Amino acid sequence: MKLSNMKIGQQLGVGYGLLLCILAIVALLGIHGMRKSNEALHHVVDVNVAKINHLEEMASSVHVVSRVIRTIALLSDDSMKQEQHKKIDEARSHYNKAYSELEKMPMDDAGKSFMGKIKADQLAARTLNDKFIEMAKTDKDAAVKFLLKDVIPANTIWQDALHEFVILQEAKNTQDEVNAKEAYQASMTFMIIATISAIFIGIGIAWSSTRAITTPLKKAILVAQSVAEGDLTSKIEVHSQNEAGQLMLALQQMNDSLAHLVGQVRQGTETISTASSEIATGNMDLSSRTESQAGALQETASSMEELTTTVKQNADNARQANQLAIAASEVAIQGGVVVAQVVSTMGDINTSSKKIVDIISVIDGIAFQTNILALNAAVEAARAGEQGRGFAVVASEVRNLAQRSASAAKEIKLLIDDSVEKVGLGSRLVDEAGATMDKVVSSISNVTDIMGEITAASAEQTSGIEQINIAVTQMDEVTQQNAALVEQAAAAAGSLQDQAITLANLVQQFKIEHTAQVREKPRAQKQSGAIRKSTAMGIEKIQRVVDKTLPKPKFVAAIEGSWEEF
């Protein structure tokens, strides 16, 4: 597979993939070198330095023991010797701890040999030190001689072994540092070389990729400039199958399509001009009819406004009559209540009159009995003669009073009876008046209900007339808008004709092959016939545009659904 036929993405992928592989190798080797350097430094810091620290601590402990033993040889106080013994035990504890840590660390053969020698020297020196301590308790002079002859030389040998091991570890530490620096320098040198190589390879890949992209783009720019200048006769050659080749092929197809399209436009411009002229003529006729319809709708709107005013006046009169009927009903109800109260009062008066009649009957009875008693008293006074003359005068006066009381009682009774009869007659008349008031109240209530229904019907009629008036007004507005749109469409058709002429002049500026134009002539004639057929549908299309542009009023649906019912 040729490199030029590879897609640009594949070329970039291969180039950058190779570059990334080189960078990955460089990074991995660099990481490996740094890991080696880190391990060497770790060995220097964590192993060699730690060994030296442990050996120095062991040497310090041996020095302390040697110094304390010499001090014991000079002391004679047992308590002070015990304190020195504690120092020896403490120094030996530090030594044992450091020795134990040192044994755990990795050792080479030389280190293991030194560890064996140090252990042997330790056993020999400690045995002699313990023997000196025991001798110092019993025979100080012999212990001092033993110290000078055997103990001090043994401790010196022990310290020398530790010192030699320290020197060995310091030399090893120095060598490890040198090795770490050499490994670091080698890794750094390799990374520099690999990085420079990757840079040169990346430059080569970038140059190759850029050339593979920019060369076809330059050719595409030349083709686009030719198209911009109106030259559609450019010859485009395709030499690859990648995106750049596909771009050139697409430009070739675009160039051919533009030439084909320009040929169609040249053939269709004249047809468009004829169709636009016919559309303008039809729009002018439609504009005239729409203006006539708008005038008729204006007259209808004026008549509907007058009808609305009349219906509103009727509704107001019905509303006032309804209010008067309601007020009359309330007055009639109040009159019925008053008549009922009068009937109740007349009944109370009738009852009281009957009670007065009963009382007068009692008074009449008392007067009658008083008269009888007066007669009896007169008879008794006549029998008494001269002695009962004064009593007879009193009895005569009493009888006169009784007769006068009886006479007055009879007159009062007659008057009361007459009043009772008149009160009864008045009660009957009041009852009849109450019944009549009930009928009046019922009749006024019926009148009120009827007036309420008339008022509601008038209100509904007013609302319906107002809706019709609004509908007619909006229809007038829509018709006027339609007239304006038709005029605009006529103007647009005229402008379209002018633009078609201008378009024809502009299309003539394009350079195309003669074969492309000749090939499109039959098709252009077919398109001209189709456009003439579509001219008759111009008004319908404009109406659809108006329907989409202008929202339908909300009341139109209600009017359309309830016109018959109204």
C-alpha positions in Angstrom: 0.0 0.0 0.0 1.4 3.4 -1.1 1.9 6.1 1.5 0.0 8.6 -0.7 -3.1 6.2 -0.8 -3.2 6.0 3.0 -5.7 8.1 4.7 -4.4 11.2 6.4 -5.6 9.9 9.8 -3.7 6.6 9.2 -0.6 8.6 8.1 -0.8 10.7 11.2 -1.5 7.6 13.3 1.5 5.7 12.0 3.8 8.7 12.4 2.7 9.7 15.8 2.4 6.1 16.9 6.1 5.6 15.9 7.0 8.7 17.7 5.1 7.7 20.8 6.7 4.2 20.7 10.2 5.9 20.7 9.1 8.2 23.5 7.8 5.3 25.4 11.1 3.3 25.0 13.0 6.4 26.1 10.7 6.8 29.1 11.0 3.2 30.0 14.7 3.1 29.8 14.9 6.4 31.7 12.7 5.0 34.4 14.9 1.8 34.5 18.0 3.9 34.9 16.5 6.1 37.5 15.3 3.0 39.4 18.9 1.6 39.3 20.3 4.9 40.5 17.6 5.0 43.2 18.5 1.5 44.3 22.2 2.4 44.4 21.5 5.5 46.5 19.2 3.5 48.7 21.9 0.9 49.3 24.4 3.7 50.1 22.0 5.5 52.5 20.0 2.8 54.0 22.5 -0.1 54.1 26.1 1.1 54.1 25.5 4.1 56.3 23.4 2.0 58.7 26.2 -0.6 58.9 28.7 2.2 59.7 26.4 3.6 62.3 26.0 0.2 64.0 29.7 -0.5 63.9 30.5 2.9 65.4 28.0 2.3 68.1 29.6 -1.1 68.8 33.1 0.5 68.9 31.8 3.2 71.3 30.4 0.5 73.6 33.7 -1.4 73.6 35.5 1.9 74.3 33.1 2.5 77.3 33.8 -1.0 78.6 37.6 -0.6 78.4 37.4 2.8 80.1 35.1 1.6 82.9 37.4 -1.5 83.5 40.4 0.8 83.9 38.3 2.9 86.3 37.4 -0.1 88.4 41.1 -0.9 88.7 41.5 2.5 90.4 38.5 2.3 92.7 38.4 0.7 96.2 34.8 1.7 97.2 32.4 -1.2 96.4 29.4 1.1 95.9 31.3 3.0 93.2 32.4 -0.2 91.6 28.7 -1.3 91.4 27.9 1.9 89.5 30.7 1.1 87.1 29.4 -2.4 86.7 26.0 -1.0 85.7 27.7 1.1 83.0 29.4 -2.0 81.7 26.0 -3.8 81.6 24.4 -0.9 79.8 27.3 -0.6 77.3 27.1 -4.4 76.6 23.3 -4.0 76.1 23.8 -1.3 73.4 26.5 -3.4 71.8 24.3 -6.5 71.6 21.5 -4.5 70.1 23.7 -3.0 67.4 25.3 -6.3 66.7 21.9 -8.0 66.3 20.8 -5.2 63.9 24.0 -5.6 62.0 23.6 -9.4 61.6 20.2 -8.8 60.0 21.7 -6.8 57.1 23.0 -8.3 53.9 26.7 -9.1 53.9 29.2 -10.0 51.2 32.0 -12.6 51.9 34.4 -10.0 53.4 31.6 -8.7 55.6 30.8 -12.1 56.9 34.5 -12.8 57.5 34.7 -9.6 59.6 31.6 -10.5 61.5 33.1 -13.8 62.5 36.4 -12.2 63.5 34.5 -9.6 65.5 32.4 -12.2 67.3 35.5 -14.2 68.2 37.3 -11.1 69.5 34.2 -10.2 71.4 34.0 -13.6 73.2 37.7 -13.5 74.1 37.7 -9.9 75.3 34.4 -10.3 77.3 35.8 -13.5 79.0 39.0 -11.6 80.0 36.9 -8.6 81.1 34.7 -10.8 83.3 37.7 -12.5 84.8 39.3 -9.1 85.6 36.1 -8.0 87.4 36.2 -11.1 89.6 39.9 -10.7 90.4 39.4 -7.0 91.3 37.0 -8.1 94.0 39.7 -10.2 95.8 43.2 -9.3 94.6 43.5 -5.8 93.2 47.2 -6.0 92.4 46.9 -9.2 90.5 43.9 -7.8 88.7 45.8 -4.7 87.6 48.7 -6.9 86.3 46.1 -9.0 84.5 44.5 -5.9 83.1 47.7 -4.6 81.7 48.9 -7.9 80.3 45.8 -9.5 78.9 42.6 -7.5 79.1 43.7 -4.2 77.5 45.4 -6.0 74.5 42.3 -8.1 74.0 40.0 -5.0 74.0 42.4 -3.3 71.6 42.3 -6.2 69.2 38.5 -6.1 69.4 38.4 -2.3 68.7 40.8 -2.7 65.8 38.6 -5.3 64.2 35.6 -3.0 64.5 37.6 -0.1 63.1 38.8 -2.2 60.1 35.2 -3.2 59.4 34.2 0.5 59.5 37.0 1.3 57.0 35.8 -1.5 54.7 32.2 -0.2 54.8 33.3 3.3 54.1 35.3 2.2 51.1 32.3 0.1 49.9 30.1 3.1 50.4 32.4 5.3 48.3 32.4 2.7 45.5 28.6 2.4 45.5 28.4 6.2 45.2 30.7 6.1 42.2 28.6 3.3 40.6 25.4 5.2 41.2 26.9 8.3 39.5 28.1 6.3 36.5 24.6 4.7 36.1 23.0 8.1 36.3 25.4 9.5 33.7 24.8 6.6 31.4 21.0 6.9 31.7 21.2 10.6 31.1 23.3 10.2 28.0 21.0 7.6 26.5 17.9 9.7 27.2 19.5 12.7 25.5 20.4 10.7 22.4 17.0 9.0 22.3 15.2 12.4 22.7 17.3 14.0 19.9 16.5 11.0 17.7 12.8 11.3 18.5 12.9 15.0 17.7 14.4 14.4 14.2 11.9 11.6 13.5 9.0 13.8 14.6 10.3 16.6 12.3 10.4 14.1 9.4 6.9 12.9 10.2 5.5 16.4 10.6 7.1 17.5 7.3 5.7 14.5 5.4 2.2 14.9 7.0 2.2 18.6 6.3 3.2 18.1 2.7 0.6 15.4 2.2 -2.1 17.8 3.5 -1.1 21.2 2.2 -0.3 20.2 -1.4 -3.9 19.0 -2.2 -5.3 22.0 -0.2 -3.3 24.4 -2.4 -4.8 22.8 -5.5 -8.3 22.9 -3.9 -7.8 26.6 -3.1 -6.9 27.3 -6.8 -10.1 25.5 -7.9 -12.2 27.4 -5.4 -10.7 30.7 -6.6 -11.5 29.7 -10.2 -15.1 29.0 -9.2 -15.3 32.3 -7.3 -14.2 34.1 -10.5 -17.0 32.3 -12.4 -14.8 29.9 -14.3 -16.3 26.4 -14.1 -14.1 24.9 -16.8 -11.2 23.8 -14.5 -9.7 20.3 -15.0 -9.1 18.6 -11.7 -6.8 15.5 -11.5 -7.0 13.0 -8.6 -3.7 11.2 -7.8 -4.5 9.6 -4.4 -7.3 7.8 -2.6 -7.0 9.4 0.9 -8.9 12.3 2.2 -7.0 14.8 0.0 -7.9 12.7 -3.1 -11.5 12.5 -1.9 -11.5 16.3 -1.4 -10.2 16.8 -5.0 -12.8 14.3 -6.3 -15.5 16.2 -4.4 -14.3 19.5 -5.9 -14.5 18.0 -9.3 -18.0 16.8 -8.7 -18.9 20.2 -7.2 -17.5 21.9 -10.3 -19.5 19.6 -12.6 -22.7 20.1 -10.5 -22.3 23.9 -10.6 -21.9 23.9 -14.3 -25.0 21.7 -14.6 -26.9 24.0 -12.2 -25.9 27.2 -14.0 -27.2 25.7 -17.3 -30.5 24.9 -15.6 -30.7 28.4 -14.1 -30.1 30.0 -17.5 -32.9 27.9 -19.1 -35.3 28.5 -16.2 -34.8 32.3 -15.7 -37.1 33.2 -18.6 -39.8 30.8 -17.3 -39.6 32.3 -13.8 -40.0 35.8 -15.3 -43.2 34.8 -17.2 -44.6 33.0 -14.1 -43.9 36.0 -11.9 -45.8 38.3 -14.4 -48.8 36.0 -14.3 -48.7 35.9 -10.5 -48.6 39.7 -10.3 -51.7 40.0 -12.6 -53.6 37.5 -10.5 -52.7 39.2 -7.3 -53.9 42.6 -8.6 -57.4 41.0 -9.4 -57.4 39.4 -6.0 -56.5 42.7 -4.4 -59.5 44.4 -6.0 -61.9 41.7 -4.9 -60.5 41.8 -1.4 -60.9 45.6 -1.2 -64.6 45.2 -2.2 -65.1 42.6 0.5 -63.4 44.8 3.1 -65.9 47.7 2.3 -68.9 45.3 2.7 -67.5 44.1 6.0 -67.1 47.7 7.2 -70.8 48.4 6.5 -71.7 45.2 8.3 -69.6 46.2 11.3 -71.3 49.6 11.5 -74.8 48.0 11.4 -73.7 45.5 14.1 -72.5 48.4 16.3 -75.9 50.1 16.1 -77.6 46.8 16.9 -75.3 46.3 19.8 -76.2 49.7 21.2 -79.9 49.0 20.9 -79.6 45.6 22.6 -77.5 47.2 25.4 -80.3 49.8 26.0 -82.9 47.0 26.2 -80.8 45.1 28.6 -80.3 48.1 30.8 -84.1 48.8 30.8 -84.8 45.1 31.6 -82.2 45.3 34.4 -83.9 48.5 35.9 -87.4 46.8 35.6 -86.0 43.8 37.4 -84.7 46.0 40.2 -88.1 47.8 40.5 -89.9 44.4 40.6 -87.5 43.2 43.3 -88.2 46.4 45.4 -92.0 46.0 44.9 -91.7 42.3 46.1 -89.9 43.4 49.2 -92.5 46.1 49.9 -95.3 43.5 49.5 -93.6 41.1 51.8 -93.3 43.8 54.4 -97.0 44.7 54.0 -97.9 41.1 54.5 -95.9 41.0 57.7 -97.7 44.2 59.0 -101.2 42.7 58.1 -100.3 39.6 60.0 -99.3 41.7 63.0 -102.7 43.6 62.7 -104.6 40.3 62.6 -102.7 39.1 65.7 -103.5 42.5 67.5 -107.2 42.3 66.5 -107.3 38.8 68.0 -105.9 40.1 71.2 -108.5 42.9 71.3 -111.3 40.4 70.7 -110.0 38.3 73.6 -109.8 41.3 75.9 -113.4 42.4 74.9 -114.7 38.9 75.8 -113.0 39.2 79.2 -114.6 42.7 79.8 -118.0 41.2 78.9 -117.5 38.6 81.6 -116.4 41.2 84.1 -119.5 43.3 83.3 -121.7 40.3 83.8 -120.2 39.8 87.2 -120.8 43.5 88.0 -124.5 43.2 86.8 -124.9 40.2 89.1 -123.5 42.1 92.0 -125.8 45.0 91.3 -128.8 42.7 91.1 -127.9 41.0 94.4 -127.4 44.5 96.0 -130.8 45.5 94.8 -132.4 42.5 96.4 -130.5 43.1 99.6 -131.7 46.8 99.6 -135.3 45.6 99.1 -134.9 43.2 102.0 -133.4 46.0 104.1 -136.3 48.3 103.2 -138.8 45.6 104.3 -137.0 45.1 107.5 -136.9 48.9 108.1 -140.6 49.1 107.5 -141.2 46.5 110.1 -139.1 48.3 112.5 -141.1 51.5 112.2 -139.7 54.7 113.5 -136.6 53.0 114.7 -135.7 51.7 111.2 -136.5 54.9 109.3 -132.8 55.9 109.0 -131.9 52.4 107.9 -134.7 52.6 105.3 -133.2 55.8 103.9 -129.8 54.1 103.6 -131.4 51.0 102.0 -133.3 53.3 99.5 -130.0 55.0 98.5 -128.3 51.6 98.2 -131.1 50.3 96.0 -130.8 53.5 93.8 -127.1 52.9 93.4 -127.6 49.3 92.6 -130.2 50.2 90.0 -127.9 52.8 88.5 -125.0 50.3 88.5 -127.1 47.7 86.8 -128.2 50.3 84.2 -124.6 51.4 83.5 -123.5 47.8 83.3 -126.2 47.1 80.8 -125.1 50.1 78.7 -121.4 49.1 78.9 -122.4 45.5 77.9 -124.3 46.7 74.9 -121.3 48.9 73.9 -118.8 46.0 74.5 -121.0 43.6 72.5 -121.1 46.1 69.6 -117.3 46.5 69.9 -116.8 42.7 69.9 -119.0 42.4 66.7 -117.0 45.2 65.0 -113.7 43.6 66.1 -114.8 40.3 64.7 -115.8 42.0 61.5 -112.4 43.8 61.4 -110.6 40.5 62.1 -112.3 38.9 59.2 -111.5 41.8 56.9 -107.9 41.8 58.1 -107.7 38.0 57.3 -109.1 38.7 53.9 -106.5 41.5 53.5 -103.7 39.2 54.6 -104.8 36.6 52.0 -104.9 39.3 49.4 -101.4 40.5 50.4 -100.1 36.9 50.0 -101.5 36.7 46.5 -100.0 40.1 45.8 -96.6 38.9 47.1 -96.8 35.7 45.0 -97.7 37.6 41.9 -94.9 40.1 42.4 -92.5 37.2 43.0 -93.6 35.7 39.7 -93.1 39.0 38.0 -89.7 39.3 39.6 -88.7 35.8 38.3 -89.9 36.7 34.8 -88.0 40.0 34.8 -84.9 38.1 36.0 -85.2 35.7 33.1 -85.7 38.6 30.7 -82.7 40.4 32.2 -80.5 37.2 31.9 -81.7 36.6 28.3 -81.0 40.3 27.5 -77.5 39.9 29.0 -76.8 36.8 26.9 -78.2 38.5 23.8 -75.9 41.5 24.5 -72.9 39.2 24.9 -73.7 37.3 21.7 -74.2 40.5 19.8 -70.9 41.9 21.1 -69.1 38.7 20.1 -70.6 38.9 16.6 -69.6 42.6 16.5 -66.0 41.6 17.5 -66.0 38.8 15.0 -67.1 41.1 12.2 -64.5 43.7 13.2 -61.7 41.1 13.3 -62.9 39.7 10.0 -62.6 43.3 8.6 -59.1 43.6 10.0 -58.1 40.2 8.6 -59.6 41.1 5.2 -57.7 44.4 5.2 -54.5 42.5 6.2 -55.2 40.0 3.3 -55.6 43.0 1.0 -52.3 44.3 2.2 -50.6 40.9 1.8 -52.0 40.6 -1.7 -50.6 44.0 -2.6 -47.3 42.9 -1.1 -47.4 39.7 -3.1 -48.1 41.7 -6.3 -45.1 43.9 -5.5 -43.1 40.8 -4.6 -44.0 39.2 -7.9 -42.9 42.3 -9.8 -39.7 42.3 -7.8 -39.3 38.6 -8.5 -39.5 39.4 -12.2 -36.8 42.1 -11.9 -34.7 39.7 -9.9 -35.1 37.0 -12.5 -33.8 39.4 -15.2 -30.9 40.3 -12.9 -30.2 36.6 -12.2 -30.1 35.9 -15.9 -27.5 38.6 -16.4 -25.5 37.3 -13.4 -25.6 33.7 -14.7 -24.2 34.8 -18.0 -21.0 35.7 -16.2 -20.2 32.0 -15.5 -18.1 30.1 -18.0 -19.3 26.6 -18.8 -18.9 24.2 -21.5 -21.3 24.3 -24.4 -22.3 20.7 -24.0 -23.5 21.2 -20.5 -25.9 24.0 -21.6 -27.2 22.1 -24.6 -27.7 18.9 -22.5 -30.1 20.8 -20.2 -32.4 22.4 -22.8 -35.1 19.7 -22.9 -35.2 19.6 -19.1 -35.5 23.4 -18.9 -38.6 23.3 -21.2 -40.2 20.7 -19.0 -39.5 22.9 -16.0 -41.1 25.8 -17.8 -44.3 23.8 -18.3 -44.3 22.8 -14.6 -43.9 26.4 -13.5 -46.8 27.6 -15.7 -49.0 24.9 -14.1 -47.9 26.1 -10.6 -48.8 29.7 -11.5 -52.5 28.9 -11.1 -51.8 27.7 -7.5 -50.1 31.0 -6.5 -53.1 32.5 -4.7 -53.7 29.2 -2.8 -50.1 29.1 -1.6 -50.2 32.7 -0.5 -53.4 32.0 1.5 -51.6 29.1 3.2 -48.8 31.4 4.1 -51.3 33.9 5.5 -53.0 31.2 7.5 -49.7 30.1 9.0 -48.6 33.7 9.7 -51.8 35.2 11.2 -53.3 33.4 14.3 -56.9 32.4 14.1 -59.0 34.5 16.6 -60.3 32.5 19.6 -63.9 33.6 19.1 -64.1 32.3 15.6 -64.4 28.7 16.8 -67.2 29.6 19.2 -69.1 31.5 16.5 -68.7 28.7 13.9 -70.0 26.2 16.4 -72.9 28.2 17.9 -74.1 30.5 15.0 -77.3 28.4 14.3 -78.1 28.2 17.9 -77.8 31.9 18.4 
